[in-house]
Amino acid sequence: MLAAEGEVDAMLTAEEGDGEVDAMLTTGKREVVCRFRDCICRWLYFSLTTRVAPGIDYVDIPDADRRPAWSLLVGVTDGASSLRLSRLRVARSGRILGRSDDALDVFHNMALQLTLQPQADDDTKELPLPEIDETCACIPIYADGHIWALSATLLDDDIDSFRVVTRRLVDGTRWEHVGAPFTGSVIHYKLPPWSGYFLQGYAVLPDADQILVSFQNYGLFLTFHTKSGRWSPVLTDTEEPRLQDYLPIHGRGIYVQRHQAVYMQRDDTIYAYKLTYHERAQGTPLLKLDPPVEIDFICPFIPEKGYGILTRLTDRLMCSVWISLAWRKPACPCHYLHAIVTTFHLRDEFQGGIKVLHSTYRRVDMVPNPRADQKFCFLQ
């Protein structure tokens, strides 16, 4: 295990010597202590060598290139009507640029409305995309050279039925319906204990011209064919207790063609769905999903502490951002959010886990609403 410039050993020694950890673990006023620092016990059971905190990085990159290759946007809503975009930069080696405990650069604040940024040599303003007349949540997706908007609703007249509507942006000025709305039943798909929108997430499958769509209920998935505008069911095991092993894709799943798998992060854990296809006598093959494989853990914090999102930089290199959200209980006294940013390589084999390259602690400034009902929306 390599640590560039002796970061891990030196920082562990420095922090252990200041007595801060002992003070936090013995204080009787835990509600006023930063819960991120207060969770050293979780790191001890997780892996001491990969613990990150203010001033402590984990680095396993020999002769790391420090030139920025990617600029990633982290989107967090402030619980009101605006979205804060923060930026982090990653070198081709996987090193996350900047220093531990730095605040992510504030890139932009905007109203919660889809916008289109045209490419031009001169300064241009964001162009608001046309509004979508829907009362339910809507997911924007870029696939097959177009911007799509998916929305799903449970039908009022039949609580066991739902409908999914697909729209495509035309000329940047209007939405058009694509294909007929899909209507289905949730009667065979048990509702999980967690809350959230009925429409949970998606993954783009470019070699199949499909969008894999994930819903809140255990094992409920569909595919949308971007060329034909048709919907198809996804084959899953609806028998108990195996059905409850299916986890919804939260936000955007990452498709890796050479693995024929969709990777996703739920809270602190990375999972993968292996994709296989079932041939039919007529029509296109149906996608079949077995329950997801647990690949690895990114950090030791439980779902009540926050949650994370995954994105891909190259075929093997991925980046995870986990953020502790202010509204989680018990409340953190800090006036900013805590983030763990991790880059890693996927192993060659599907079940091979990950190789962490760099993991670091960063701050996410949410002033003037540091304690609002935030939501970590996207990483791209």
N, C-alpha and C positions, 0 to 999 in steps of 0.2 A: 504494500500500500504506500503510495507516494504522497507527499505533502509539499507543495511548492514553497520554497523559502522557509521551510520549517513552520508553516502557519499553524498546523494542528497542535503540535507539541508545545510550541511557545505560548499559544493562546490558552490552551488548557491549563498550563502552569500559571499563567497570569491571572486567570479567573479564579482558579482554586485558591490562590494565595490571598485574595482580597477579603475573604470571609463572607462575601455576599451570599453565597449559596447556603451556608449554615444559617445565616440570619433569616433567609427566606423560609427555610424548612422548619425553623423553630418559632417563628413569629406567631402570635395568636391573632393577628389582624390580617388574615389572609385576603380579606375582601379588598384591601387597599394595595395589595402587592400585584405587580404585573403578572398576570397568569401565564404569560409566555415563559418568563424566567422561572416562575414558580413551579414549572412542570419538569424540572431536572430529573425527577424520579422516573418519569416516562422514558426519558433518554437512557437512563441507566439500564432499564429493562429492554430497551429497543436495541441500541448498540452505541457504546460510549465513543467508539472511533468515528462514527458518522454524526455525532451531535453537532448541531449548529445553533448559534445564539449570537447576540451582539458581541462582536469581537472574535468569534470562533467560526472559521470556515472549514469545510472538508474539501480537500483538493487532491485529485489523483490524475494529474495531467503533467507529464514530463515536458519541460521546455515549452510551456504553453504559449501559443500565439495570442497576443493581446489586441490585435487589430479587429475592430468590430466588423462582423459579417452579417449579422441579423439585428434588426430593431423590432422588438415585440411590443405590442400594445396590450395593456392590462385594463379591462373595463370594469368599473365598480359603480353601481348606482348608489345614490346617497339617501335613498328612502323617500325622496320627494319627487321631483320631475326632471332631474338632471343626471347625466352620466359623466363621470370623471375618467379620463383616459390618462394612464401613466405609462411610461416607456422604460424598457430595460434593453440593454445591448449584450449580445453574445458573440464571442469570437468563434472562428471556425474550429478551433480546438475544443470548444465546449466551455471555455472559461467565461463566466459571467462577469462583465466589466464593472468596475467600481469597487467600493470597499464595503466590508461588512458594516451593517447598521446605517448605511446610506439610505436616504429617501429616494424612491423611484422618481424620475423626472416627470413632472406634470406636463403632459403633452397638450391636453385640450379639455375643456368643459363644454358640454353641449346638452341641449334639451333632448328628452327621450323621444326621438322621432328618427326614423330611418333617413339618412342623408347620403347624397352622392357627391363625391369629390372629383370633379373633372380634371383631366391632365392638360396642363397648359403651361406655356413659358412664362406668362405673367401671373400675377397674384389673382386667384379666383376664390370666390366664396362658395361655401357648401350649398348645394342645391337640395332643398327638402324633397324627398320622394313623396309621391302622392299617398295620402292617407288611405288606410284599409278600413272599411266599415265592418269591423268585427268587435264584439264585446269580449272575446276570449284572447288568450295569449297567441302571438304569432311569431314564428321562427323564420328569419331570413336566411337563405342558403345560396351560396354561389356554386353552380354545377353546370357542366356542359356549356359553358360560355354565357350563361344567363343568371340573373338574380331571381330566385324563387321565393315565395312566401307561403308557408304552410300554417294552417290553423285547424284546430280540432275541438269539437264540442260534444258533450254528452247531451243527448236529446231529452227535452223536458217531458215529452209524452211517453217515453220508454226509457227508464233509467238503465236498462241493460244494453242500450244501443248508442252508437256514436257516429259522428260524421266528420270526415276530413276533406278540406277544400284546398286546392292548389291554385296559386296565381303566379304569373310570370310577368316581369317588368318589360314593357315595350317602349322603346325610344326614350327611356328615362322619364317618361311623363305619365304613364298610366299602367294599371294592372289589368291583365286579362286572365280569365279563368281558363285553365288547361284541363281538358278531360272532364269527365263527370265526377261529382263528389263521391267519395267512397263512404258507404254506410256499412257498419259491421256491428257485432255483438261482443260484449265483454263478459258474457255469462260464464264462460269457461276460464276466465282469467281473474284470479283472486287479487283484491286490492291490498297493497302492502301497508305496513303501519305508518310509513312516513308520509308527510304531506307534500304538496307541490302541484304544479300544473299537470293536467291530463297528458298533454303533449310534452315529453321530457327531453328528447334529443334526436340526433341523426348522425349518419356517416355517409359520405359520398363515395360511391364505388364506381370510379370513372371507366374502368375496363369493361364493366357491364352496363354502362349508361343507366345506373340506378342510384336512388337515394334510399338508404335504409333508415326507416323512421321508427323511433322507440316511444312507447307510451308508459304511463305510470304503472299500470297493472303488470303483475308478474307474467313474463313470457309473451306479452303482446307486442308484436312487431309487424310492420308492413314494408313493402318496397314500392317505390314510385319509379316508373320507367320514363325518363326524360324525353326519349324519342317519340314514344307512342302516347304518352299521357295516361297510361293505364296503371292501376294499382294491382298488386298481387299479395296474397297472404304469405307470411313466413312460417315455415314449419318449426314448431317447438314441441316439447314434451309437456302436455297439459295434465299429466298424472301427478297426484300428490305422492310424496313430498317434493319430488324432483322439480315441479313447476316453480317452487319458491326459491330455487337456486338461480333463476333468471333475474338479473339486475337490469333496470333501465339504463340506457346510455344517457348520461347527464350532459347536456350541451352538445358539443361536437365530438364524435368519436373519430379516431385516426385510423384510416385504412392503410395497411402495409401489404402491397401486392405480393411480394416474394414470400410472405408468410400466409397469404390468403386469410388474413385475420384483421379484425377491428379492435384496436386498443382504446381503452377509456380509463379515466380516473374517477373514482367515486370516493370523496373525502380524502383519506390518506393512502388509498390502495389502488394499484394499477391492475386491471383485468384485461382479458382478451377473449373475444368471441371468434372461434374458428368458423370459417365460411365453407360450406359444402352445398352442392346443388343436387336436387332431386329431379331426374328426367321424367317428363310426362309424354304420353302418347301424342298429345296435341298441345301447342302453345310453348311458350318459353319455359325453361326449367325453373322450379321453385327453389328459392334460397332456404336452406335448412341451418338452424342454429342449435348447437348443444349448449348447456349451461356454461357460463364463462369460466375460464381458468384464471386463478389468482396468480399474478406474475410476481409482484413484489410490493413492499411498503415503501413509501417516500418519507414519511415522518410518523412519529408515534402518537399523534394527537387524535382523539376520538371525534366522531362527527359533530358532537355538541360544541366543539371548539372552533370549527370553521370548515371549509372545504376547498378542494383544488380542481384545477383544470389542466389538461395535457395538450401540447401541440408538437408538431413534428418539424424539425429543421432540415434534416436530410433523411435518406432512406433508413439510417440506423440511429441518428442523433435526435433525441427528443428533449423537450424542456417541460418541466412541471412547475406550476406556481400554486402554492397552498397559502390561503389567507385566513387569518383569524378575524371573524366578523364581530363588530362591536356589540351587536344586539344579543349575542350569545350570553348565556348565564353561566357562572357569575360574571358580572360586567368587569371589564378591564379598565383601570384608571387612566391608561395612556390616551393621549389625544391624537393617536394615529393607529392604523391597523398594522399588524405584524404579518410578514410574508416570509415563507421559505421557498427559495428559488433553487431548482435542482436540474442539472443537465445530466444525461446518461445515455449510454449506448444500449440498444436492444441486443441480447445475445443472438447468435445465429439460429439456434433452435427455438421453436415456439414456446417450450416450457423452460427455456434456459435462464429466465430472470433478466436482470439488468446489471450494468456496470456503471456505478455512479462516477461521474467525472468531477463535478463541482457542485457543492451545495452551500448556500449562503443565506444569511438573514438580511432582510431589507425592511424598510418602513414604507407604508402607503399613507400619504397625507390626505385626509378627507375634510380638512377645514373648508367651510365653516360648520359642517355637520359630522363631527367625528363619531357621534354616538347614535346616528340615525339607523333606520332599518335598512342596512346595506345589503346588496346582493352582488356577488362576484359573477359577472355576466359572461365574459369571454376573455380568451387569450389567443392572440393571433399576430 
